[in-house]
Amino acid sequence: MVNACYFLSFCFFFYNNLMRLWSIHPSYLDPQGLVALWREALLAKSVLEGKTKGYKNHPQLIRFKNYKEPLIAINSYLHYILIEAKRRGYNFCEEKVEKVYFLRGVIPVTKGQLEFEFKHLCNKLKGRDEDWFDNICRVLEIKQIEPHPLFYVVDGEIEEWEKVKVPDF
C-alpha cells in the first residue's frame, strides 16, 4: 500500500521542477504517476494558497488561476485523484483536501491537449512500466481518452500554456 502522507514532507525538498497537472483521467496513470500527481497537485494547492514563493507563474496553474474560485478548483482536482487512489487501495492523506463542494466538468481542455498528454504518458510508461503501457497505450484509441473529471473537452490544439515537445509512441 502506498502511504503518500508518510513521505510527503520530503517531496517538496526534492521536487522535480517539471510540474505536471494531468488533464487526462487519473485512472490512466501508473502507480508512480498517480503518486507524483498527488504531490504535484498538493504543491499547486500551496501555490494557489500563497504558501510558497516558487512556482507562482508556472504555466500548468493558469487554468486554475483563471477559474473564478481557484482553491475550490484545485481541491476538486485533488478530490478526484484521491478517489482513484482509494479505488486502488492506496492510503493518501484525505485531510489534505479541503471539504468543499466538488466541481465536475467546469474547466475546458482541448482535444489536442488530451491527445498530447496521452502520448506523453505513453512515452513515460514505455520506459518505466511495460505492462501498464500495454494495458493503457496499446488498448485505448486516442479518441477514447477521458479527461480528469474537473475538465470538459472542447475542440482545439495543444493548449498555449503547454511546453511542447511532441512525443510519438
C-alpha positions in Angstrom: 0.0 0.0 0.0 1.3 3.5 -0.9 1.3 5.9 2.0 1.7 9.4 0.5 1.4 11.1 3.9 4.5 9.4 5.2 6.9 10.8 2.7 5.1 13.9 1.5 7.2 16.3 3.7 10.3 15.1 1.9 8.8 15.6 -1.6 8.8 19.3 -1.6 12.6 19.4 -0.9 13.4 17.0 -3.8 10.6 18.2 -6.1 11.2 18.0 -9.8 10.7 21.4 -11.4 8.6 19.9 -14.2 5.2 20.1 -12.6 2.5 18.1 -14.5 -1.1 18.6 -13.6 -2.6 16.0 -16.0 -5.7 16.8 -17.9 -6.3 13.1 -18.6 -8.2 10.9 -16.2 -6.1 9.8 -13.2 -7.0 6.1 -13.9 -4.6 6.2 -16.8 -1.6 6.9 -14.6 0.6 4.1 -13.3 1.3 3.9 -9.5 4.4 6.1 -9.8 2.5 8.6 -11.9 -0.5 8.8 -9.6 1.7 9.4 -6.5 3.6 12.1 -8.4 0.3 13.7 -9.5 -0.9 13.8 -5.9 2.3 15.5 -4.7 2.3 18.0 -7.6 -1.3 18.9 -7.1 -0.6 19.5 -3.4 2.2 21.8 -4.4 -0.1 23.6 -6.8 -2.6 24.0 -3.9 0.1 25.5 -1.7 1.0 27.9 -4.5 -2.6 29.0 -5.0 -3.0 29.5 -1.3 0.1 31.7 -1.3 2.0 29.4 1.0 5.1 29.1 -1.2 7.2 31.5 -3.2 8.1 29.2 -6.0 6.0 28.1 -9.0 3.7 31.2 -8.8 3.9 31.7 -12.5 4.0 28.0 -13.6 2.1 27.6 -16.8 0.3 24.5 -15.5 -1.5 26.7 -12.9 -3.1 29.1 -15.5 -6.3 27.2 -15.9 -6.8 27.0 -12.1 -6.0 30.7 -11.6 -8.4 31.6 -14.4 -11.3 29.7 -12.8 -13.5 32.0 -10.6 -12.6 30.0 -7.4 -9.1 28.6 -7.9 -8.9 26.9 -4.4 -12.2 25.1 -5.0 -10.9 24.0 -8.4 -7.6 22.6 -7.0 -9.4 20.9 -4.1 -11.8 19.3 -6.6 -8.8 18.2 -8.7 -7.3 16.6 -5.7 -10.6 15.0 -4.7 -10.7 13.0 -7.9 -7.1 11.9 -7.5 -8.0 10.8 -4.0 -11.0 8.8 -5.4 -8.6 7.0 -7.8 -6.1 6.3 -5.1 -8.8 4.8 -2.8 -10.0 2.6 -5.7 -6.5 1.2 -6.0 -6.2 0.7 -2.2 -3.6 3.5 -1.7 -3.5 5.5 1.5 -3.3 9.2 0.6 -4.0 11.9 3.2 -7.6 12.8 2.9 -7.1 15.7 5.3 -5.0 17.5 2.6 -8.2 18.1 0.6 -10.5 20.7 1.9 -14.1 19.6 2.3 -15.7 21.9 -0.2 -18.4 21.2 -2.8 -16.5 19.4 -5.5 -16.7 20.7 -9.1 -17.1 18.5 -12.1 -16.6 19.4 -15.8 -16.1 23.1 -15.2 -12.8 23.9 -16.9 -12.3 23.4 -20.6 -9.4 21.3 -22.0 -8.8 20.9 -25.7 -8.8 17.6 -27.6 -5.3 18.4 -28.7 -4.1 18.7 -25.1 -5.6 15.4 -24.1 -4.0 13.7 -27.1 -0.7 15.3 -26.4 -0.8 14.3 -22.7 -1.8 10.7 -23.5 1.1 10.4 -25.9 3.4 12.0 -23.3 2.2 9.5 -20.7 2.7 6.6 -23.1 6.3 7.7 -23.7 6.9 7.7 -20.0 5.3 4.3 -19.5 7.2 2.7 -22.3 10.4 3.2 -20.3 9.1 2.5 -16.8 6.2 0.1 -16.8 5.7 -2.1 -19.9 2.6 -3.9 -18.5 0.9 -0.6 -17.8 1.9 0.7 -21.2 0.4 -2.4 -22.9 -2.8 -2.1 -20.9 -3.3 1.6 -21.4 -1.5 2.7 -24.6 -2.0 -0.3 -26.8 -5.6 -0.8 -25.9 -7.1 2.7 -25.9 -7.7 4.6 -29.1 -6.7 8.2 -28.8 -10.3 9.3 -29.4 -11.5 7.5 -26.3 -9.4 9.4 -23.9 -11.3 10.7 -20.9 -10.4 13.9 -19.2 -9.8 14.4 -15.5 -13.4 14.9 -14.0 -12.7 18.6 -13.3 -12.4 19.3 -17.1 -14.7 19.1 -20.1 -13.4 18.6 -23.7 -13.6 21.3 -26.4 -12.2 21.3 -29.9 -8.7 22.7 -30.3 -5.0 22.1 -30.5 -2.5 21.7 -27.7 -3.1 24.4 -25.0 -0.9 27.6 -25.3 0.5 27.1 -21.8 1.9 23.7 -22.6 5.6 23.3 -23.0 5.5 21.4 -26.3 7.9 18.6 -27.3 5.5 16.5 -29.4 6.0 12.8 -28.4 5.2 9.9 -30.5 5.0 6.3 -29.4 
